[in-house]
Amino acid sequence: MVRGRVLARESLARAARGAVAVVCEYETLTDNLADNQILLWTLERLRRVALGREDVRRMVRDQYRTLAATLDLVPFRAEDCTGRSYHQLNHDYQAIHALCRLLLTLCGAATASGPTASIPFTVDMPRLVRALRRPLARRRAPRLGPIRSTASTSAPALCYPVDIVVRDPATRRPIAVIDTKYKDDDRPAAADVQQVVFYATVIGCHEAWLVYPRPVRPLSFAAGPVRVRTFGLDLARVRDLDPTSLGAAIATAVA
């Protein structure tokens, strides 16, 4: 079957050898190109990110499944999205690849390689909270309530878990709430402040603490009737970690 352009010289040479096939030159159109594979890999990384909005998560899933049906999943780095050649046929990809570069950079911990060998790990946050709770439960610090205390509203379905509730040893009255944050922030986010103030208000105390996994500048400010304070425990120096310092700070603040 003749397709595309017939190569006369190659066809005559093959005919001289007794072959009857005609040699043709043509292009095969395919979607499985690097320009599209970059999009698929970016969507694959986004599927593993905790996106906040359900409609965005659904859109990412749908687009990934559409592309995955015809494309090979090939890993790309953020740097692979720059320095590419664009022409009349693929100039529309230039802006899309710029967005892919930004997204892959934000997901770089999952795709980039470095000089140090390591293995993946996760942080078991309940164990971290229990590690903080044991030293705080000593006599020199206020006693802690159950680790799974909840802040319940008048609506039975709206019941939220609180990391730690500090109670008076004698009366068991709640005197402070502690919310642990596994974030690398220099200052508390508005949502974190609103969350811990809500806990304190519902539970009925006037002290709220935000605890971060590295040294931070201590802050103390009023949010209505609740005093919000920040505290940092340096998890990078596990052997020197002294959670009792948090208990002493709370005891001093509520004394």
N, C-alpha and C positions, 0 to 999 in steps of 0.2 A: 504494500500500500504506500502510495506516495503521500508524504506529509511535509509541509514546509518547503524548503528549497532543496532541489536535487543537486547533489555534488557530482558533476559530470565526470571529472577525472577519476574519482574513487569508484564510481559506478562502472566505468569502462574497464578499469583495472580488475575489478572483481568479476566482470563478465568474461574477461580474457582467461580467467582461471576456472571458468565453467559455472560460476555462481549466477543466479538469476535475480537476486535481491538488489533493489535500488537503494543506494546510500543517500540518505536525506539528512538535512540539518534543521532542527526546530527547537523551540523553547517549550519546556513543560511548566505550566503555571501551577504554583503551589503556595499555600498559606504558611507552610512550615519553614519560615525564615526567621533569622535572628531578630528582625524588627518586631515580629509578633511574639517570639519566644520571650523577649524582655517583658512584654506585658503579662504573659502567663506567669513568669517567675515572680513578678511584683505582686500579682494577685495571690499567688501561693503563699508569699510571706505575710500578706495582709490577713489571710485566713487564720493565721496563728496569733494574731494580735487581738487583745481584748477590746474590740471596738465598742463604744458606748451605746450607739443607736442600733436598734434592731433592723430598721430599714436599710441602713448602710451595710450591716453584716449580710443581710439577704441579697443585696445588690452585688456585693463582692462574691458571694457564693455562686450566684447565677452566672455572672460574667466568667468566673473561673471554669465552671462546668462547660460553658459554651466554647471557650478557647481550648480546653483540655481535650475536647472531642477530636480535634484535628491537628494539634500541635504537640511536639515533644517537650517535656519538662526539662529544661536545661538551666543550671545555675548561672547567675550573672551577678557581678559586683556593681556597686553604684558607679564606679569609674568606667564600666563598660558602656554606660549610657552617654558618655561624652566623647568628643572627637570622632563621631560617626559621619559617614558621607551621606549627604542628603541631596536629592535631585528632584526632577519634576515628578517622578513616580512615587517618591516616599517623603516629600517635604512635610506632609501632614503629621508625620511621626515625630518631628523635632520637638514640638511642645509637649507631646505625650511622654517622650523619653526624658525630658527635663523633669516632669512630675515623677516619673519612675525613679529617677536618680535621687530626688528628695526623699521619697518613701523608702527606698532601699538603704539610704543613709541612716534614717531613723530606725530601721530594723537591722542595722549593721552588726549588732552583737550576734545575730543568728546567721550571718552570711560571711562576715569578714574573718580573715585569718591573721594571726599575729605570731610573734617570735616565741611565745611560751606555750607549751603543750598543757592542756587542761582537759577536764571532763565536765559535762553538764551537771548542774545541781539545782536543787530547789530548796527554798527556805520554808520549813514547817512552822508557820506562824503560831499555831496553838502551843507548840513546844517552846517557842521563844517567849510567849506570854507567861507560860508556867515557870520558865527560868527567872523571869522578873518577879513572879508572884512569891516564890519561896523565900528569897531574902527579905521581901517586904513584910512577910508574915511573922518576923521575929518580934520579940517583945518591945524592942526599942522603937519600932515603927508601928503606925496604926494597923489594925487588923484588916484583912481583906475579906470581902465577901466572895461568893461563888464565882468562878471564872466565867461562867455562862450566865451572868446576870443579864436581865433584859430591861429595856425601857419601853413600857407599855403605855399606849394612849387609850383614850376612851373607846376607840374602835377596836374590838377584839382582834381583828386581823392585822392591825398595825402594831407589831411587837418586834423590837430591834435588839440584837445582842450587843452587850457592852463588854469590852475587853476586861477591865478590872474595876471593881467598886471598893473603895476604901471606907471601912466602917469604924465607928467608935468602939473600942474594946469592951466598954461597959454597957452601953445602951444599944449597940448594933445599929445606931443611926448612921446613914450614909453621909460622909463628910467630903468625899471627893470621888471623881471618876477619872480613869486613865484610859486614853485611846492611843494604842501603839500604831505608828506609821512607818512602813518600810519604804520611805521616800528619801531622795537626796535633795532636800529643799533647804534653803537658807532661812526661809520665813514661812509660816503656816499659810496654806491656801485658804481662801474664803470658805470653801466647802468643808474643809476640816474643822474650822472654827465653828461654823454653823452646826456641824454634826455633834461636836463635843458639848456645845452649849445646850443643844436639844437634850442630850443625855442627862446633863446636870439638872436641867429644868424639870424634866419628867421624873427623875429619881428623887429630886428634892434636896439638892445640895448646892453650895455656892462656889465650889472649887472644881476646876477642870484642867487636866494636864494632857498635853500632846507630847508623846515621847518618840524621838527620832533615833535611827540606828547609827548616828555619828555625832560628834560634838557640834553643837549649834549655839548661837548666842542666846542666852536665856532671855526670854521675854515675859512680861507680866502686864496684862491689860484687862480692863473691864469690858465685858459684853453684856450690858444690862446688869442684872443682879449677880451674874456669874463672873468670877475672876479666872481668866484663862492664862495658863503658864506653859512654857515650852521647856523641854529638857532633852539632852542628848546623851546616849550611851554609845561609846565607840566600839562597835562590833568588829572593827578591823583589828583591835587589840583584845582578843578574846581572853587571854590569860590574865590581863590586867583589868578585866571588866568587873566593876563593883556596883551591882544594882542596888546595894544598900544605900548608896549615895542618893538615889531617888527617894527611898523611904525616909531618909533623914531630911531631905528637902521638903517633902510633903508634910512631915511631922512639924517642921519649923513653920511652914506656911499656914497650917491650920491651927497652930497652937494659940 
